[in-house]
Amino acid sequence: MIRRNCISIYIKAVKKLPIFLGIVLLWIPLNQVNAQSLDLITTKNVTFKSEGVNLAGTIYEPKHSHAALVIVHGSGQEPRMTKFAELLAKNGISVLTYDKRGVGESGGIYAGPEVGTNNISSFNLNLLAKDASAAVNTLHQKNKNIPIGLVGFSQAGWIIPIAANKNPLVEYMVLFSCPTIATLEQLRFQFYTNGNTDFWENHTEAEAREHIKNDPDRYQFTSTNPNIALSTLSIPGLWLFGGKDIQIPVGLCIENLNTLKVNGKPFEYTLFSTLGHNTAFTNNTMPVDISIHWIKQKSLIIKNNKLKE
């Protein structure tokens, strides 16, 4: 349900795309964004230690930096996300992106479906959160005067709140298609949809919730509930959802966010009703455009508040 303090964003180029917002943005037209040339962006390969292994990544530093971000992967054997980092850097955001543990040039052991292991066990999620926290510490050393946050995708919805809860350097977070439900609940939903892209054409929200509530668990591991960490955070957060997502139950995730918002948490969200799970990397650039504007706004507010202290 749309909250009364929400506003709609009107852009002629995409006015036929249904968007529901739980955020308020001081909108800057996209053609007024002063994107920086790649020639003005410096890159530096770095290594940093986390839980006894060396992780390898790259820092992207624009000439005029407004904010800083560490990119947190989704599930899968993900190397550093160079194209996304370049896009953020061109928009005045310093970025550290790194090869996931056990992938590319990073040490350690990768845990995930490709090698037949459970990659959303509590142990693995906490380990990946420690990696993200170590990356934050590394990027912070590069420039200690700009706000630093975490941006991530899908599985990062469980990782980012843990990392932000443990590392006070994290001052904001952006989460694309990230769950606000427990890991076992997500699995029940994912098994129910079974990769069927037409799932929402043939099922109702009520049916999905009933299944999530009552379906027996196929795995017996300690479930991770991100709301435990989120309930202790006071930093701004932005979630970007696709209404046709078949990996996470978006309606339930938004309901959990609204409960946190009612309890005073500075969390916001956008729902793109025609998009699926992949909200960040589609032909529709609005989710990423909105997140960049939001990051710049929040960073400016954080910097101004620090000047007043």
N, C-alpha and C positions, 0 to 999 in steps of 0.2 A: 504494500500500500504506500502511496506517496505521502510523505509528511507535508504539512501545510507550509513549512518554511522552505520547501524546495522550489527551485526555479527551473524552467525549461530553457534549453539553449537552442537558438534558431540559427541554422546555417543553411543558406539557399542550396548549396551543393549537395546537402544530404537531408533535406527537410522531409523526405519520404521515409527516412529510417527512424522507426520508433525508438525513443530513448526515454527511460524513466530514471530520475535522478534523486539521490538522497544527499546531494551536495549542493553548496552554493559557491559559484565561481564568479570572480570578476573577469568576465570573458574578454580575451584579447583576440581579435580576428586573426586567423592563421596567416593571412598575407601581411600582417604587421609584425610577425616574429622575426627578429634579426638573427637568423641562423648564421653561425660562424663557419668559415671555410675550413676544410680539412687541413689546409696549409697552415692554419693558425692553431692546430691541435698537436701537442707533443705526446708521444707514446713512450712508455718505459716498461720493459719486461721486469717483473719482480718475482721473488720467491719469499714465502713466509712460512713459519712453522705452526702447526696445529696438532696437538695431541701426538707429538712425536714424529710427525711426517712433514715433509716439505711440499707445499702447494705452490703451483706456478700460475702466474697470471700476468695481466697487462693493465697499466694505469693509463687512462686517456685524460689529458689535462688541456682544456681549452685556454686560450689566452685570457679571456675574461670569464671566470668561473663564479656562478651564482649559488651553486649547491654541490653536494657530493653524494654518490650512490655506490653501493656494492650490489652487484647482481647475484641473486640466489637462484640456482637452477630448479627446474622441475624434476620429475623422475626421469630416469634414463641416463645413459652414459654421455653426459653433456660436457663438451669442451668449453673453453671461454667463448663468450657470445660477442664477437668482435663487431658485427654489423649493428647490433642494438647499442653497443657501447659507443660506436661512432655517431649514431643518431643522437644519443643523449649529449655527447660532447659537443656536437654541432649546435646544440641548443643551450650551451653554456653550463653544462653539468659535468663535473669531474667524475670519472667512473673507474672502478676496479672490477674487472671481470677475470675469473680464474677457472682453470680446468678443475672439474669436480674430482673429489678424492678418488684415486684409482683410475683416472682418465687422463689421456694426453700426457703432459709432462709432470702431472701431480703424482706424488707418492700415495701410499696407502692402498687399501683394497676397496674396490667398488662393490656396493651391495645393491642389487636391483634385479628386475625380472629377466633381463637378458642372460644373467648367469644363474638363474633359478633360485634366487634368494628373496627374502621378504624385505623390501626396501622402505617400508613404513613401520617397522618395529620401533618401539620407543628408544631402544639403544641407538639405532641408526639415525633417527631424526635428531636426537640430542647430539650425536657426533657431528652431523652436518651443521647443526646450529653453532657448535664450537668453531667449525671451519669458517662460517660466515662472520662470527664475532672476531676471529683472528684477522680476517680480511678488513673489517672495519678499523681495527687498530692500525693496520698497515696503511690504509688510505688516509687516516687521520694524521699520521706523521707527515704526510705530504703537504697538507694545508690544514692547520689547526684553527683557522679563522672562519671557516664556512660550515654550515650545518651539514651533517652527514646522515644518510638514511639507508634503508634496505629496499630493494625492489625485487620481486620474484614472481614465479609462475607456478600454479597448480600445487605440487607437493610443498612448495615454499610456504604455503599457508599454515603448515604445522611448524616449519623450521623458523621462520622470521619471528613469530611471537616469542619463541624460546630464546633466540639470540638477543632480541631487543630487551627482553626481561632481565637478561644477565649482563648486558653491556650498556652502561649509561651514556656512552657516546652516541648511541642510536637515537636520533631525534625525530624521525618520522619514518613511515613505511608505506609502500605502494604494492598492492597484491592483485595480480591478474588471474582471474578464475581460480581463486584460492578458497579452500573450504574453511568454514567456521563450525564444522561438525567434527566429531571424533573419527579417528581412522577406521574403526570397525564399521561405523555407520556409513562412511563413504564407500567401503567395500561392498556393503549390502546393496547400496544403490547402483554401483558400477556393475555388479553381477546381474542385477535386475534389468538394466538397460541393455547389457550384453552387446555394446557397440552398435546398436540399432539407431541409425540417424533419424529414423521416423518415429522414434519412441514417443515423443510428445504429441504426435498426431493421433496416437492410439491409446494413450494413458492420461489419467488426470493427476493433478497434484495430490489429491486425497489418496489415490491408489499408491502413489510413490511413497508417501509418508507412512502409510499402513505397512508397506513392505519393509521400509527402513526400521520401523519400530519392532516388527515381529519376526523377521527372517532370521533363521539360525546362522551363527557365524561359522564360516568355513575355516577360519584361522583362530588359534587360541594363543594370542599374544596380548600383552598389556596395551590397552588402547590409549592413544594420545588425544586429549581433548584440548584444542587450542584456546577455548574460552577460559581455561584456568589461567593461562599466561596473559591473555587479553584483558581479563578482569583486573589485573594488577598494573597494567600500563596506563600512562597518562599522555603518551605521545600521539600526535595526529596519525591517522591511518586512512588510506583510500583503497577500496576494493572495486574492481571492475569485472562485471559478470556478463555472461551471455545467456539470454533467456532460453536457448535451445541446448544448453549444456547437458551432455549425457554422462559426464564423468563425476560431477558433483551436483547435489540437489540444491539449486540456486535459491528456490523459494524458502527452504529451511535455513539456508545460510544467511539470507537477508533477515529473516525473522530473528535469528540469534544476534545479528548486528544491531537491529533495532532495539532489542532488549538491552544490549550494552550501551547504546546511545541514550536510552531512557535513564540509565544509571550514571549518566554524566560522562561517558567516554567520548573523546573527540574523533569518532569514527564516521566515515562517510562512504557512500557507494554510488556507482552508476550501474544501471541495468540496460544492456542493449538487447532488445527483445528478438532481433533477427540473427544474432550471433550465437555460436556454439562455445565450446571450451577454449578454443584458440582465439582469445580476444586481442592478443597483442600483435599477432603476425598474420594479418589478413589484408585484403585490398582496402578495407575500411580503416583509415588511419585515426579515426576519432578517439578510440580508447587511449592510444599512445599520446595523441595531441592533448587530450584532457589531462592526462597524468602529468605531462610536462608543465602545463600551466599551473596545475595544483602544486607541484613540487616547488616551482619558483615562488608562488604565493606563500606557501608555508615557510620556506627558507627565509624569505624577507621578513615575515612576522617573527620568526625565531631570532634572527639577527637584531631586529629592532628591540625585542624584549630584552636581549642580553645587554644592549646599550643602555637601557633604562635601569639595569640592576646596579 
